[in-house]
Amino acid sequence: MSARLNRVRGGHSWHRLFWWTLPSLAACVSGVSHAQSSVTLYGIIDTGVEYVTNVGAKKSSSVHVPSLTASLPSLWGLRGKEDLGGGLSAIFVLESGFAPAQGTLNQGGRLFGRQAYVGLAGRWGTLTLGRQYSQIFWAVLTGDTLAPNIFAAADLDPYLTQPRVDNSIAYTFTSSGLTVSAMYSLGRDVADSAPAGGCAGQSPTDWRACKSMSAMVKYDAGKWGAAAAIDRNYGGGGTGSPLPLSSQTDTRAVIDGYVKFGNSTFGAGFQHRINHGVQTPKVFDATSNYWWVGGSYLPVPYISLDAQFGHITVNSNDAGGSVIAARAMYFLSKGTAVYVTAGHVFNQRNAAFSIDGGVVPPASTPLPGVGQTGAMVGIRHLF
């Protein structure tokens, strides 16, 4: 555990502790473990008090507790592995997201809405089936130094912090720092509502309806890394959905990376998107370009300073915007930290991006063309 922790403290953003070392920080291990198999309980509780300006038509201010994410999303999960012999293992993950303030489930009220999959892992790679992240998520994680912080460049495209798909099959192969992976979903987002991007699930009559596919290639050398991915969602959600017809697609292609210098990490990325779905303002075949740069610095082992800037352009319709965000975190222990974070979004005339990535839209959405500022003080604990 200490080796992994030192690696993160050596320059990688502390949000990556969640993805890389959380199972190692688990304090509770199931009693059913034996020499050939193990089950680990892990989790995060992260919450605080948030202040947001220019909310809604009255441009009011709001003080509230976020529900979706803070510096990290609150969750708990079970991770298991059984040695089958000959270098083959059975694996599974069940992961549930929740809102600490209410004790309610996120991800549309699903018990294991974050991840729920089972599979086999061996020298040939890993094959898994269930509800899983799109491969674009793992690619963006390489160069995004701040998300899933509540204020981050990812507020300009919230999809990138939560691209999960139902009924999916994924294959991943990793060797000497190189990772190649692909995923195909037979029917995505069954539980979400149509306006939230949900789809009808698996269709027996339309082979394209609600399908999703993604692929990634990534290289991680320790001191630097780079990744590229493509993600495509097919429509079929019906009236009220951003992609009503199965002939409509929403495609993202991203390339990003990071480099480390001592206790500093710098990351950057670029995404091109082609969206054939419903647009606001209404545009046919809207395209967008989104880029971000950011960095993390640890002046001492128990303090982390993070900052990020992102910008998105959408065709020539004044529907883009920019975000600047920062965070200072103090580590009370390996598992507990307190922090203060702030951000501001600059909206173009027809854009209504919200700085508040911690609540379900449109709770904190500003009027088109209106900027918005957010600030939060919080505490998190990893177990």
Helices and strands as residue ranges (DSSP letters): H 2-9, H 16-25, E 28-29, E 37-55, E 60-64, E 75-85, E 88-99, E 104-105, G 107-109, E 115-122, E 125-133, H 135-143, G 153-156, G 158-161, E 164-175, E 178-185, E 212-220, E 224-234, E 249-261, E 264-275, E 286-300, E 303-314, E 321-331, E 336-347, E 372-382
